[in-house]
């Protein structure tokens, strides 16, 4: 098992990125190694990180601007070889179907609920990919 896992965190909003980091803590669950966040505020930064770094999971903000996490999810799932699993943060529960259509592996609604986020992220990090 690796000593730490790398999680790409995409949001144009620094407060959203801080909420995700705070909710996750050092590790999302006791049976998951500590996580290190690779923070990105733009699509080019996301693509560069996925191209140059080992990323174990992605957390994408569906409310990011100018390119929302759903669009980013669609692009990376279709363009990145062996794309890591994606947890999509959505604004409304009714958008879960759209997130599934965009190939998100899991969704949670904003604002971030720490228990739900940690459980969802831990499940993605445990799953074999």
KOLFILO-731790 format. One line per field, with one value per residue (C-alpha): residue in one letter; x negated, y negated, z negated. Coordinates in nm, 2 decimals. Last residue first. Layout:
code = (a ...)
px = (X ...)
py = (Y ...)
pz = (Z ...)
This chain:
code = (x x x x x x x x x x x x x x x x x x x x x x x x x x x x x x x x x x x x x x x x x x x x x x x x x x x x x x x x x x x x x x x x x x x x x x x x x x x x x x x x x x x x x x x x x x x x x x x x x x x x x x x x x x x x x x x x x x x x x x x x x x x x x x x x x)
px = (0.87 0.93 1.17 1.03 0.96 1.32 1.47 1.25 1.37 1.73 1.70 1.49 1.73 2.04 1.89 1.76 2.08 1.96 2.21 2.26 2.40 2.21 2.14 1.96 1.80 1.86 1.91 2.08 2.41 2.36 2.32 2.63 2.83 2.69 2.81 3.14 2.93 2.84 2.51 2.29 1.95 1.82 1.60 1.40 1.21 0.87 0.85 0.68 0.59 0.72 0.94 1.29 1.30 1.09 1.33 1.66 1.52 1.41 1.75 1.92 1.66 1.77 1.56 1.58 1.63 1.66 2.00 1.95 1.64 1.42 1.26 1.02 0.87 0.54 0.33 -0.02 -0.15 -0.26 0.04 0.31 0.15 0.12 0.49 0.61 0.39 0.52 0.88 0.82 0.82 0.61 0.50 0.30 0.40 0.20 0.39 0.30 0.34 0.69 0.80 0.86 1.08 1.07 0.70 0.51 0.83 1.10 1.35 1.07 0.93 1.28 1.38 1.04 1.10 1.45 1.31 1.05 1.32 1.22 1.24 1.04 0.89 0.66 0.61 0.27 0.25 -0.01 -0.25 -0.14 0.00)
py = (-0.09 0.10 -0.07 -0.19 -0.55 -0.58 -0.45 -0.69 -0.98 -0.90 -0.84 -1.16 -1.37 -1.24 -1.29 -1.64 -1.77 -2.00 -2.27 -2.13 -1.79 -1.47 -1.26 -0.94 -0.78 -1.07 -0.96 -1.28 -1.08 -1.00 -1.37 -1.45 -1.20 -1.35 -1.70 -1.66 -1.65 -2.02 -2.21 -1.91 -1.81 -1.54 -1.25 -1.12 -0.79 -0.81 -0.82 -0.52 -0.70 -1.06 -1.18 -1.06 -1.05 -1.37 -1.56 -1.45 -1.52 -1.87 -1.94 -1.82 -2.01 -2.34 -2.55 -2.92 -2.88 -2.60 -2.49 -2.12 -2.12 -1.82 -1.58 -1.35 -1.02 -0.84 -1.09 -1.01 -1.33 -1.47 -1.42 -1.44 -1.75 -1.91 -1.84 -1.98 -2.29 -2.35 -2.32 -2.59 -2.63 -2.32 -2.18 -1.86 -1.73 -1.48 -1.20 -0.99 -0.61 -0.47 -0.23 -0.51 -0.70 -1.03 -1.09 -1.40 -1.60 -1.53 -1.79 -2.05 -1.98 -1.99 -2.31 -2.47 -2.38 -2.53 -2.85 -2.88 -2.89 -2.79 -2.43 -2.12 -1.89 -1.62 -1.36 -1.19 -0.89 -0.85 -0.58 -0.34 0.00)
pz = (1.07 0.75 0.51 0.18 0.30 0.44 0.12 -0.09 0.12 0.07 -0.31 -0.36 -0.16 -0.33 -0.68 -0.60 -0.44 -0.16 -0.06 0.20 0.30 0.33 0.64 0.73 1.03 1.26 1.62 1.75 1.77 1.40 1.33 1.53 1.32 1.00 1.10 0.90 0.58 0.64 0.66 0.74 0.62 0.85 0.72 1.01 1.04 1.20 1.58 1.72 2.04 2.02 2.31 2.25 1.87 1.87 2.09 1.93 1.58 1.69 1.83 1.51 1.30 1.44 1.69 1.64 1.35 1.09 0.98 1.06 0.84 0.92 0.67 0.85 0.75 0.74 0.93 1.03 1.18 1.52 1.75 1.48 1.34 1.68 1.76 1.43 1.46 1.82 1.68 1.42 1.03 0.96 0.62 0.59 0.25 0.06 -0.11 -0.41 -0.35 -0.38 -0.65 -0.91 -0.67 -0.47 -0.56 -0.67 -0.69 -0.44 -0.55 -0.58 -0.24 -0.08 -0.26 -0.16 0.21 0.19 0.03 0.30 0.57 0.92 0.81 0.89 0.63 0.76 0.49 0.44 0.21 -0.06 -0.19 0.09 0.00)
